[in-house]
Amino acid sequence: MKTIGLSIAALVVGLCGSVVAQESDDPALLGELLGFHGTETIVLVMTTHCYETTGLDSSFKSAAENWYLRNVGFLELADRVIDRLGGQTPAEAEAARNYSGAQIMSAYNQAEDKDGFCRGFLGQVEDGKLDIDQQLPQILKQAQAIASE
């Protein structure tokens, strides 16, 4: 389901700017880096929800675990760069997670075919289409450049 992948990218990019304090040296980039964790939240929330609603299909748990293993380095990179840019408050991090989770659940709730939505989402996660390097490649390059300074 290509639509799911496109809507995930939109959710991640859209989430960022609204939850970041303006005290950072680069609030726009800081917000975009929070999108790394927004992607994580989307994957965890949706795979957990689909796992529970599809009769405890373990492929959802495996997909989430594998996604995390493929992306943990990117998440840690984002944290290092966020700290370098002035950090984030716990409230900002929580707001970003809540926003991401609410947006993906809203997309799920609007889907006519809930099982189809879950299966399409699972395919996106398993295929790596929701990996940070696929969803946010430009932001990842910026973060890598900052980290190497």
Secondary structure, DSSP 8 states (H G I E B T S, - for coil): -HHHHHHHHHHHHHHSGGG--TTSSSHHHHHHHHHHHHHHHHHHHHHHHHHHHTTS-HHHHHHHHHHHHHHHHHHHHHHHHHHHTT---HHHHHHHHHHHHHHHHHHHHH-S-HHHHHHHHHHHHHTTTTSHHHH-HHHHHHHHHHHT-
